[in-house]
Amino acid sequence: MVRLLAAIWIAIAFAASASAGIILTIDQPVRDADRNDWLLYTGSFTYTGERDIELWGIGFYAPSGFVSDFREHVYQESMSPGSTYTGDLFSFRIDDMATYETHTARIDVAGYDPITHTMVVDSQFVTVNVVPEPATLLVLAPAMGLLFRRRRLAMGVTMGKTRG
């Protein structure tokens, strides 16, 4: 019986929140960056409901080892119907030990309707390709070539032939 009541309550909450919503837009959701880079994201979100809501802020969900610092830049406490926030949304720093690969994080903007006790949320994803800066590649490529050559010489292999 408790599960049935909980399921009905969740269905009513989702139905009530379906008429009201937040529409989140992130200006540049896909980027390239190096370790320790700070990334600032701008964009907007619009509230489409019928009553004022309390704005809870921005949630950030990223895999461990990807981000070392997160800062929210929205300091608004409430939103009126039809209002839009445009500007800086959040920033974060790529961890100095982040792997050189593509990482994805989820961003939520959440509000709360105190009359109907429902959440109003929109989520978007940001993708960051963590790549070494070009100067690092210029140093790394010749160094790897030299290490490869030294290893081949140490093994006695020259030009596809063995010494001896």
Secondary structure, 3 states (H helix, E strand, C coil): CHHHHHHHHHHHHHHHHHCCCEEEEECCCEEEECCCCEEEEEEEEEECCCCCEEEEEEEEECCCCCEEEEEECCCCCEECCCCEEEEEEEEEEECCCCCCCEEEEEEEEEEEECCCCEEEEEEEEEEEEECCCHHHHHHHHHHHHHHHHHHHHHCCEECCEECC
